[in-house]
Amino acid sequence: MPAMAGALVVTQVASVTLAARARRPSSSPHFGRVAALQSALQNATLQIPFAPVSGYLQGLLSALHVPIESQVAVFSRGSAQGDLVSPDNPRVIYFSDDIAVGWVRGSPVIEVAESEADAGDGVVFYMVRQDEDRPKFIRSDGCRSCHRSDRTLGVPGLLVLSTPQAYGAGASVSGAVTDHRTPLEQRWGGWYVTGRSSGWRHLGNRIGQGWLLSLYDQFYDAGYPSQYSDAAALMVLEHQTHMTNLLTVLAREFNNVQEVVDYMLFVDEAPLPAPIVGTSGFAEYFSNLGPRDRDGRSLRDLDLKTRLFRYPCSYMIYSNTFESLPQAAKDAVYERLFQILSSGSQDARYARLTSEMRREVLDILTETKPEFMKHLHR
């Protein structure tokens, strides 16, 4: 982890003191989308259709507001259901800001992970059985045996792995954690990747395949809602998983404000080797989520030419994960963001944030994040 700048020590010591007063108990009730859907299913006010092969998958995605366009497909066996996974039967993952859904053809369960309403509790894992007349979310704390380690910053969280040796039945499941700081040439081992680019190689797809426009000829696709494993979706997922873990740590300790804000501002982002074009429609779907300022700008606007996002500040500032942070933690983030965005700091760490970038991000936050604007006027 990057060292803390001296200017932040006083602020962060104060934040740690506030943490003891502001942190909520880990036993606080969860009122997220999973809980709401569980209640609707129990009360029979909502039914989830069951489809051949995929079962409750598409119905759950719809009910949880998780887009099919976000589908990414992994054939590495590094999961609890690894015995079912192969290049001919990949595991697919779908995600929104706070929820991830995993499905493997032939499995009796669908996996669901949701960032807790109390951000300090981290990600909560559920199983939905495919052989029940009515789907029910069953909490699965056993998932934390893999999803709580140094690789998730010691908190219950998510991660994306690149496993270059993930080919064949005897493939190793070990790999490197990737996020937006990882050079693109080192990403996506063990993943299918669809999209277009040129002049460089990633580690995804089967050996020697390079870029794929779709998955239509890669495996028998019965049950799969989409024929894509979009490069743009993979990059957003990589950013989001580590961002979520950082926010969970922040909710517990209040001593990683600089690390959170630096990651939020993409100060260590690996540049794209060449422009990337997604093919699933994910980029368009994601960008349309907004919110937008009066000039039509959004933190969800993708760049995909030299970097992931056009405006370098994480859209996760709008997420339930961020919103559920203790107020003192949010205030510390807002304060640090304002310090960086409103100054012409010569700190080399922020050199890539040009004056124009800082002004644009500050304008967007001021107009689309009311709490941020209120903080500035305190």
C-alpha positions as CSV (number, residue, x, y, z in Angstrom):
1,M,0.0,0.0,0.0
2,P,1.3,3.5,-0.7
3,A,2.6,5.4,2.2
4,M,0.5,8.2,3.8
5,A,1.5,11.7,2.9
6,G,2.5,13.7,6.0
7,A,-0.2,16.3,5.4
8,L,-2.8,13.7,6.0
9,V,-1.6,12.5,9.4
10,V,-3.5,14.9,11.5
11,T,-6.8,14.5,9.6
12,Q,-6.5,10.7,9.7
13,V,-5.7,10.6,13.4
14,A,-8.9,12.6,14.0
15,S,-10.8,10.3,11.7
16,V,-9.6,7.2,13.7
17,T,-10.9,8.9,16.9
18,L,-14.3,9.6,15.3
19,A,-14.4,6.0,14.1
20,A,-15.1,4.7,17.6
21,R,-18.1,6.9,17.8
22,A,-19.5,6.6,14.3
23,R,-19.0,2.9,13.5
24,R,-22.2,0.9,13.5
25,P,-22.3,-2.6,15.0
26,S,-21.7,-5.5,12.6
27,S,-25.0,-7.0,13.6
28,S,-27.0,-4.2,12.1
29,P,-29.8,-5.4,9.8
30,H,-29.3,-5.6,6.1
31,F,-31.9,-3.9,3.9
32,G,-30.4,-4.4,0.5
33,R,-31.9,-5.7,-2.7
34,V,-31.4,-9.4,-1.7
35,A,-33.4,-8.8,1.5
36,A,-36.1,-7.0,-0.4
37,L,-36.4,-9.7,-3.0
38,Q,-36.4,-12.4,-0.4
39,S,-39.3,-10.7,1.3
40,A,-41.2,-10.4,-1.9
41,L,-40.7,-14.1,-2.7
42,Q,-41.8,-15.2,0.7
43,N,-44.9,-13.0,0.5
44,A,-45.6,-14.4,-3.0
45,T,-45.8,-10.8,-4.3
46,L,-43.2,-11.7,-6.9
47,Q,-42.4,-14.9,-8.8
48,I,-39.2,-15.8,-10.6
49,P,-39.6,-17.7,-13.8
50,F,-37.7,-21.0,-14.3
51,A,-36.0,-21.5,-17.7
52,P,-34.6,-24.7,-19.2
53,V,-30.9,-25.1,-18.5
54,S,-30.3,-21.7,-16.8
55,G,-33.1,-22.1,-14.3
56,Y,-33.7,-19.0,-12.2
57,L,-30.7,-17.1,-13.6
58,Q,-32.4,-14.6,-15.9
59,G,-35.3,-14.0,-13.5
60,L,-32.9,-13.3,-10.7
61,L,-30.8,-10.9,-12.8
62,S,-34.0,-9.0,-13.7
63,A,-35.3,-8.9,-10.2
64,L,-32.0,-7.7,-8.8
65,H,-31.5,-5.2,-11.6
66,V,-28.2,-6.8,-12.8
67,P,-27.7,-6.3,-16.5
68,I,-27.1,-9.2,-18.9
69,E,-24.7,-6.9,-20.8
70,S,-22.3,-7.2,-17.9
71,Q,-21.7,-10.9,-18.5
72,V,-18.1,-12.0,-18.2
73,A,-17.0,-15.6,-18.6
74,V,-14.2,-17.4,-16.8
75,F,-12.9,-20.9,-17.5
76,S,-10.3,-20.9,-14.7
77,R,-11.3,-23.4,-12.1
78,G,-10.6,-21.0,-9.2
79,S,-14.0,-21.1,-7.6
80,A,-16.1,-23.2,-5.3
81,Q,-17.7,-24.8,-8.3
82,G,-14.4,-25.3,-10.2
83,D,-15.0,-29.0,-10.9
84,L,-17.8,-27.9,-13.3
85,V,-15.8,-25.2,-15.0
86,S,-13.8,-25.6,-18.2
87,P,-13.2,-23.8,-21.5
88,D,-16.2,-25.7,-22.8
89,N,-18.4,-24.9,-19.8
90,P,-17.3,-21.5,-18.4
91,R,-18.6,-19.8,-15.3
92,V,-20.4,-16.5,-16.0
93,I,-20.6,-13.5,-13.7
94,Y,-22.9,-10.6,-13.9
95,F,-22.7,-7.4,-11.8
96,S,-24.1,-4.1,-10.8
97,D,-22.5,-1.6,-8.4
98,D,-23.4,-3.6,-5.3
99,I,-24.3,-7.1,-6.5
100,A,-22.6,-10.0,-8.4
101,V,-24.3,-13.1,-9.6
102,G,-22.4,-16.2,-10.7
103,W,-23.8,-19.2,-12.7
104,V,-22.2,-22.4,-13.9
105,R,-24.2,-24.7,-16.3
106,G,-25.0,-27.9,-14.5
107,S,-24.7,-26.5,-11.0
108,P,-27.6,-27.0,-8.5
109,V,-27.0,-23.4,-7.2
110,I,-26.7,-19.8,-8.3
111,E,-24.2,-17.7,-6.4
112,V,-25.1,-14.2,-5.3
113,A,-22.8,-11.7,-3.5
114,E,-24.0,-8.3,-2.2
115,S,-22.1,-5.5,-0.5
116,E,-23.7,-5.1,2.9
117,A,-25.9,-2.1,3.9
118,D,-23.4,-1.7,6.7
119,A,-20.3,-1.3,4.6
120,G,-18.0,-2.5,7.4
121,D,-19.5,-6.0,7.1
122,G,-18.1,-6.3,3.6
123,V,-19.6,-8.6,1.0
124,V,-22.3,-11.1,2.0
125,F,-22.5,-14.4,0.0
126,Y,-25.7,-16.4,-0.8
127,M,-26.6,-19.5,-2.6
128,V,-30.0,-19.9,-4.5
129,R,-30.9,-23.5,-5.1
130,Q,-32.1,-24.4,-8.6
131,D,-34.1,-27.4,-7.4
132,E,-36.6,-25.5,-5.2
133,D,-40.1,-24.6,-6.3
134,R,-39.5,-21.0,-5.2
135,P,-36.0,-19.5,-5.1
136,K,-34.6,-18.7,-1.6
137,F,-31.4,-16.9,-0.7
138,I,-29.4,-19.0,1.7
139,R,-26.5,-17.2,3.4
140,S,-23.2,-19.0,2.6
141,D,-20.5,-17.9,5.0
142,G,-18.3,-20.7,3.8
143,C,-17.5,-18.6,0.7
144,R,-15.5,-16.3,3.0
145,S,-12.8,-19.0,3.3
146,C,-11.6,-17.8,-0.1
147,H,-13.1,-14.3,-0.2
148,R,-11.5,-13.0,3.0
149,S,-7.7,-13.0,2.8
150,D,-4.8,-10.6,2.2
151,R,-5.9,-10.5,-1.4
152,T,-9.2,-8.9,-0.4
153,L,-7.4,-6.6,2.1
154,G,-8.4,-8.9,5.0
155,V,-12.1,-8.2,4.6
156,P,-15.0,-10.2,3.1
157,G,-14.7,-9.1,-0.5
158,L,-14.4,-9.9,-4.2
159,L,-11.5,-10.1,-6.5
160,V,-10.6,-10.8,-10.1
161,L,-7.7,-13.2,-10.8
162,S,-5.6,-13.6,-13.9
163,T,-4.5,-17.2,-14.1
164,P,-2.3,-17.6,-17.2
165,Q,-2.0,-21.4,-16.7
166,A,-5.8,-22.0,-16.6
167,Y,-5.9,-24.3,-19.6
168,G,-6.9,-27.9,-19.4
169,A,-8.5,-30.1,-16.7
170,G,-5.4,-30.0,-14.5
171,A,-5.0,-26.3,-14.6
172,S,-3.7,-24.4,-11.5
173,V,-6.2,-22.1,-9.8
174,S,-3.6,-19.8,-8.4
175,G,-3.2,-16.4,-10.0
176,A,-2.6,-12.7,-9.6
177,V,-5.2,-10.2,-8.4
178,T,-5.9,-7.6,-11.0
179,D,-7.5,-4.1,-10.9
180,H,-7.1,-0.9,-12.9
181,R,-3.5,-0.6,-11.8
182,T,-2.4,-3.9,-13.4
183,P,-0.8,-3.6,-16.9
184,L,-3.3,-4.7,-19.5
185,E,-0.8,-7.2,-20.9
186,Q,-0.9,-9.1,-17.6
187,R,-4.7,-9.4,-17.3
188,W,-7.4,-11.9,-18.0
189,G,-5.6,-15.2,-17.9
190,G,-8.4,-17.8,-17.6
191,W,-11.1,-15.5,-18.9
192,Y,-12.8,-15.2,-22.2
193,V,-12.5,-11.7,-23.6
194,T,-14.6,-10.2,-26.4
195,G,-13.9,-6.9,-28.0
196,R,-11.6,-5.2,-30.4
197,S,-8.1,-3.7,-30.2
198,S,-4.8,-4.1,-31.9
199,G,-1.1,-4.0,-31.4
200,W,-0.9,-5.8,-28.1
201,R,-1.8,-9.1,-26.4
202,H,-3.6,-9.9,-23.2
203,L,-3.7,-13.3,-21.5
204,G,-7.3,-14.1,-22.1
205,N,-9.1,-16.6,-24.3
206,R,-7.7,-19.9,-25.4
207,I,-4.0,-20.1,-26.3
208,G,-3.2,-18.2,-29.4
209,Q,-6.7,-16.8,-30.0
210,G,-6.1,-13.2,-29.3
211,W,-9.2,-11.1,-29.5
212,L,-12.7,-12.5,-30.0
213,L,-15.7,-10.6,-31.3
214,S,-18.1,-13.0,-29.6
215,L,-18.3,-16.4,-28.0
216,Y,-20.6,-17.9,-30.6
217,D,-18.1,-20.7,-31.6
218,Q,-16.2,-21.2,-28.4
219,F,-18.5,-23.7,-26.6
220,Y,-22.1,-25.1,-26.7
221,D,-24.0,-22.1,-25.5
222,A,-27.3,-23.6,-24.3
223,G,-28.5,-21.6,-21.2
224,Y,-26.1,-18.7,-21.5
225,P,-28.0,-15.4,-21.8
226,S,-25.3,-13.7,-23.8
227,Q,-22.5,-14.5,-26.3
228,Y,-20.1,-12.0,-24.9
229,S,-17.5,-11.6,-22.2
230,D,-16.9,-7.9,-22.7
231,A,-13.5,-6.3,-22.2
232,A,-15.0,-3.1,-21.0
233,A,-17.1,-5.0,-18.5
234,L,-14.1,-6.9,-17.2
235,M,-12.1,-3.6,-16.7
236,V,-15.0,-2.0,-14.8
237,L,-15.4,-5.2,-12.7
238,E,-11.7,-5.2,-11.9
239,H,-11.9,-1.5,-10.7
240,Q,-15.0,-2.1,-8.7
241,T,-13.9,-5.2,-6.8
242,H,-10.9,-3.5,-5.3
243,M,-12.8,-0.2,-4.7
244,T,-15.4,-2.2,-2.7
245,N,-12.8,-3.8,-0.6
246,L,-11.1,-0.5,0.1
247,L,-14.4,1.0,1.2
248,T,-15.0,-1.9,3.5
249,V,-11.7,-1.3,5.2
250,L,-12.5,2.4,5.4
251,A,-15.7,1.7,7.2
252,R,-13.9,-0.3,9.8
253,E,-10.7,1.6,10.4
254,F,-10.8,5.1,9.0
255,N,-7.1,5.1,8.4
256,N,-6.9,4.5,4.7
257,V,-8.4,7.7,3.4
258,Q,-5.5,8.6,1.2
259,E,-5.4,5.1,-0.3
260,V,-9.2,5.2,-1.0
261,V,-9.1,8.6,-2.6
262,D,-6.0,7.9,-4.7
263,Y,-7.6,4.7,-6.0
264,M,-10.8,6.6,-6.6
265,L,-8.9,9.2,-8.7
266,F,-7.1,6.5,-10.7
267,V,-3.7,8.0,-9.9
268,D,-1.9,4.7,-10.5
269,E,-4.0,3.5,-13.4
270,A,-2.2,1.5,-16.1
271,P,-2.6,3.2,-19.5
272,L,-4.4,1.3,-22.2
273,P,-1.9,0.0,-24.8
274,A,-4.4,0.9,-27.6
275,P,-8.1,1.8,-27.9
276,I,-10.5,-0.9,-26.9
277,V,-14.0,-1.4,-28.2
278,G,-16.5,-3.6,-26.4
279,T,-19.0,-5.6,-28.4
280,S,-21.7,-6.6,-25.9
281,G,-23.4,-3.2,-25.4
282,F,-22.1,-3.0,-21.9
283,A,-20.3,0.4,-22.4
284,E,-23.5,2.0,-23.7
285,Y,-25.7,0.5,-20.9
286,F,-23.2,1.5,-18.2
287,S,-22.7,5.0,-19.4
288,N,-26.5,5.6,-19.6
289,L,-26.9,5.0,-15.9
290,G,-25.6,8.5,-15.0
291,P,-26.1,10.7,-13.1
292,R,-25.1,13.7,-15.3
293,D,-24.4,17.3,-14.7
294,R,-25.9,20.2,-16.6
295,D,-23.3,19.8,-19.3
296,G,-24.2,16.1,-19.8
297,R,-21.0,14.7,-18.1
298,S,-21.0,11.6,-16.0
299,L,-18.4,9.7,-14.0
300,R,-19.7,6.6,-15.8
301,D,-18.6,7.9,-19.2
302,L,-16.0,5.4,-20.5
303,D,-13.0,6.6,-22.4
304,L,-11.4,3.3,-23.6
305,K,-8.8,5.1,-25.7
306,T,-6.0,5.8,-23.3
307,R,-7.7,5.1,-19.9
308,L,-10.9,3.4,-18.6
309,F,-13.0,6.5,-17.7
310,R,-13.2,9.9,-19.4
311,Y,-13.4,11.7,-16.0
312,P,-11.0,10.1,-13.5
313,C,-13.1,9.7,-10.4
314,S,-14.9,6.4,-9.4
315,Y,-18.6,6.1,-10.0
316,M,-18.6,4.0,-6.8
317,I,-19.0,7.3,-4.9
318,Y,-22.7,6.8,-5.8
319,S,-22.9,3.2,-4.7
320,N,-24.8,1.8,-1.7
321,T,-21.4,0.7,-0.4
322,F,-20.2,4.2,-0.2
323,E,-23.5,5.7,1.0
324,S,-23.5,3.2,3.9
325,L,-20.2,4.4,5.2
326,P,-20.2,6.2,8.6
327,Q,-20.6,9.9,8.0
328,A,-17.2,10.7,9.4
329,A,-15.6,8.4,6.8
330,K,-17.5,10.0,4.0
331,D,-16.6,13.5,5.2
332,A,-12.9,12.5,5.3
333,V,-13.2,11.3,1.7
334,Y,-15.0,14.5,0.6
335,E,-12.4,16.7,2.3
336,R,-9.5,14.9,0.6
337,L,-11.1,14.9,-2.8
338,F,-11.7,18.6,-2.5
339,Q,-8.1,19.2,-1.4
340,I,-6.8,17.5,-4.5
341,L,-9.4,18.7,-7.1
342,S,-9.4,22.3,-6.1
343,S,-5.7,22.8,-5.9
344,G,-2.9,23.1,-8.4
345,S,-0.8,20.8,-6.2
346,Q,2.7,20.0,-7.6
347,D,2.8,16.7,-5.9
348,A,4.1,14.3,-8.5
349,R,1.6,11.7,-7.4
350,Y,-1.2,13.7,-8.9
351,A,0.6,15.0,-12.0
352,R,-1.6,13.0,-14.4
353,L,-4.6,14.9,-13.1
354,T,-4.5,18.0,-15.3
355,S,-6.1,21.2,-14.2
356,E,-8.9,20.5,-16.7
357,M,-9.5,17.0,-15.4
358,R,-9.7,18.3,-11.8
359,R,-12.1,21.1,-12.7
360,E,-14.3,18.7,-14.7
361,V,-14.5,16.1,-11.8
362,L,-15.1,18.8,-9.2
363,D,-18.0,20.2,-11.3
364,I,-19.5,16.8,-11.8
365,L,-19.4,15.9,-8.1
366,T,-20.7,19.3,-7.1
367,E,-23.8,18.9,-9.4
368,T,-24.5,15.2,-9.0
369,K,-23.5,14.4,-5.4
370,P,-25.6,16.7,-3.1
371,E,-23.9,15.5,0.0
372,F,-20.5,16.5,-1.4
373,M,-21.8,20.0,-2.3
374,K,-23.2,20.4,1.2
375,H,-19.9,19.3,2.7
376,L,-18.1,22.1,0.8
377,H,-20.4,24.7,2.3
378,R,-20.1,23.6,5.9
